[in-house]
Amino acid sequence: FFLSGLVEIPADIIPFVLLNRFGRRPMIVLHYVLGGLLCMATAAVPLGKFAHEWPIVVLAMCGKYIAQVCWGIVYLYTSELFPTVIRSVALSFACSMARIGSMTAPFIAYLAEIDPILPIFVFGTITFVVGLQTILLPETNKKKLPDTLVEGEMFLKRNNPFKFC
């Protein structure tokens, strides 16, 4: 438990220094993709081959760092993505969807009855796919945030990384 708590200290400080320098989207994409890969790497480590299962502990602590970073960035980024007139409602909706994800987690964990590696692989795959999907979102760093729905549509058109979307 000590290591898990210790990992949260840099996870709460370092990303916010990097967010203004590199932007919200690149940071969250990097962390989601890396988090997904770490989960899948954890699933690939054979049990019982290493003393104290140290590779799993190292990967788990790196994953804990990534999860804490993503949790911090996602609230900031989500609130910046929506125009002021619907920002609180949109953030509330996003939080509700996160709670639905939390409610499904025990069912995914139950997949360990089929194969012990399956839950961590499913969580890693979901995280990796979310990271790839986040590439489609606009960058909000150092941009004037929209106040109205019309400004929000214009913001997306101006800042869309892929013009076909």
PyMOL commands that set and color helices and strands:
alter all, ss='L'
color gray80, all
select helices_A, chain A and resi 2-22+24-44+51-81+84-113+118-134+149-159
alter helices_A, ss='H'
color red, helices_A
deselect
rebuild
show_as cartoon
